[in-house]
């Protein structure tokens, strides 16, 4: 076991982790943050995407011990201060309004990858959006509405 300190959605956590525990399972099983989905466990689908010190990463590729001293943002932390009325982050709202989701399983990863993209490129082209999201798979919608959702989010961000 190794003692790890990390901030998740602004809350500091001290955890004893097995060196082999993946960050996605630390978030889901240890911290109860189940918005980060497990899709493939091979880094192919992107459903487990979170922000690690502001950069999008697939949390199934990061060991929990590697996150020691970092700031992790999950889908639950994207809209801090949201209340039970269901306030959404502008990116989440854009995905909703542009119908950039169908079953919703990939959506948390898509939203987090979008947050990282827009932090780096506030006005991305369609090509830049598609490139930024190429590591996130959606098996339901196709990508037209997802790209439209990202463009809509960029316009209000």
ABEGO torsion letter per residue (X at the ends): XBBBBBBBGGBBBBBBBBAABBAAAAAAAAAGBAABBBAAGAGAAGAABBBBGGBBBBAAABBAAAABGBBBBBAAAABBGBBAAGBBBAAAAAAAAAGABBAGAAAAAAAAAAAAAAAABABBBAAAAAAAAAABBBAAAEAAAAAAAAAAAAAAX
